[in-house]
Amino acid sequence: MSEISAPAAQDSAVRERKPVGGELIIPIAGLLFTAYYFTTITDSPWTAQVSAYFVGAILTLLIAIFLVKTFIAVSGGRADLGLGPLIAPKEFVRKRLILFGLMLAYCYLVQFGGFTLTTFVFMTAGMIVLTDGGNKRFIAILCAFLAFGGWALFILAFDTRFPDGPFEKLMEWLL
Amino acid sequence: MDFQASLFIELFARTFSFWYVILPAILLGLVVGAIPGFSAANTIIILLPLTLAMDPEVGLIFMVALYASSRMGAGIPAILVNIPGTAGAAATPLDGYPMTQQGHAHQALSISFVSSVFGGLLTTVMALLAMPWLSQVAYYLHSVEMIVVMLFGISLIATIAAKDTLKGLIAGFFGLMIGLIGADVIYATPRGTFGFLELYDKVPLIPALVGLFAVSEAFVVMERQSIVSDAGRQRMEEAGWAETWEGVCMAFSRWWHITWTSIIGLVIGVVPGAGASIAAFVAYQQSKTFSKTPELYGTGHIEGLVAPESANNGVTSGTLIPLLVIGIPGGATAAIMLVVLQYHGVTVGPDLFMDDPNLAYGPFSAMAVTYFIMIFTILPLARYMSKITVVSTNYMAPLIISFTLVGSFVSREYAFDMYLAVVFGVIGYVARKTGYHVAAILIGVILGPLLETYFLRAMKMSQGDIMVIFSSSLGNVLWVFLFISIGIPYYMDWRRARQKEREA
């Protein structure tokens, strides 16, 4: 009985540890950026450096306190360096990565494809991925309606300077 | 600048006669305010040919109506989808969004509308009456005092927005460092730009807002089927006019809360550059500090929604005071108004109140009339707007990403700004998932350039002596308040814990 309960208790203690690895990303990014920023102001006059040193010093101090607190928690067994909440729930990791890739593609392609067409393609692809295949016909009609509505509201009505492409040029020629 | 009752009545009657200008401006303002990336200032710039062609009085009424309604519009997506339309509404989702998640979107929107309208209306009337005195506030705040005011803003947001104050401060100061990217205002030396020419002119705010709030939210929200919980979804489907009315009553029952938080907004609005975002957070913090139930803040507490919405609408009238009285615009929209007035040959300042009182007092009466008309036009829309929250997140996430990303392109027309929004989206996602509040980072990015400008001025005046930041009596008083404001939450927690111990 005790042989079974001892590992179970150990397992429970491990599970109770708070994963704090993800919480270190912002402080480490802040620290690295501050160090990089300081290298870019070495030749500036003192008056132009002082605000950066002031803000950077406070940020470094705050991060140092946070790192010490985290180190104490990890060494005391109350936390570990797992990423935990950052990637949870794990079943969404694949979808998130695909959507992120689509987002980068959107930023690149919208410059050539224009707002309406690229938005239609991005939204259709994004919704199909998120709904695991979903009703493709419904999604395509919905996205066509939204993209066209966006064009009518922003470009036609408000004359907003969205990236233009073949569709916008065609409509401009037609209207 | 003496005030006369007959002039007041005449002004309002005259402004009401311009309802045909105010109504379309309200509808336009609500739309542009609700879309991240479209601020009132941008819209007024786009419509500049129209406003310049108008008579100065009509043009000013149009701009003021658009400005006031866009402020209210910014709170709508903040409550419904956790994406503030502008930075001024960054404190609104703290309690507005949890209400939506619980299925109380109708009530939340009604509370927001009533607080905005009455906060705005009240401060507009107060501004009219107290204009000669309030305009003096700006004279007492110089570079040194403004440095403390900026730090005040960051520390308040850190203590309010984040559950862990240390994490909140790290997020705020990280935002400040990002805000320092670009060429400095005096020597034009590029700093922290990673070699990107597009960053020489500071970090643009719209990609930061879009990335931190919209993109990151889209990636977080896709984990759930719907924004609202299952119980909330049922409540939403059954909700109707009764819930809208319930929200109105909830807001009215807190009339005193609306009053004093909107006054905070008015006073902060008078200080050039301080802005609606600081006012909203200061009001939220004050509301929480003096509340009997501070532990409820952040969970969908009514007063937590009333405070920022009243305050950011109080700012609207506050920013017009220094513009009209001393010719210093209190914000971006006020600056554009100044350009339009100057185009028409109008010189703002004390003389304007004697030479052309209709034009001088006109913006305030226009604002009051706008708020009055707005309550009748927007309240009926609350029940229809809130339906958006029951749409599946599978459809919402791609829609939010595409429309807001392209919105970040609009202000400068750089494709770079869309990639920048993606970078901020990644920062926002990590921040949301690990307990660093995105609002603290955003406010840091906003305040960074302002803090540096005041620092540079103070350094120039003191010939590089850092101790200049403790050289002003008013500044030193503000330093004391700053440390007290950081210490108060810890003290209150300690007191409550002790009280509980005694009771036990």
Interface residues (C-beta under 8 A of the other chain):
Chain A: G22 E23 I25 I26 P27 A29 G30 F33 T34 Y36 Y37 T40 I41 D43 S44 P45 W46 T47 A48 V50 S51 A52 F54 V55 G56 I58 L59 L62 I63 I65 F66 K69 P85 L86 P89 F92 K95 R96 L99 F100 L102 M103 L104 Y106 C107 Y108 V110 Q111 F115 T119 F122 M123 A125 G126 M127 L130 T131 G134 L142 L146 G150 F158 D159 T160 R161 F162 P163
Chain B: I46 L166 K167 L169 I170 A171 F173 F174 L176 M177 I178 L180 I181 D184 I186 Y187 T189 P190 R191 G192 T193 V215 F219 M222 E223 S392 T393 N394 Y395 A397 P398 L399 I401 S402 F403 L405 V406 F409 V410 E413 A415 M418 Y419 V422 G425 I427 V430 A431 K433 T434 G435 Y436 G448 L451 E452 F455 L456 M459 K460 G464 I466
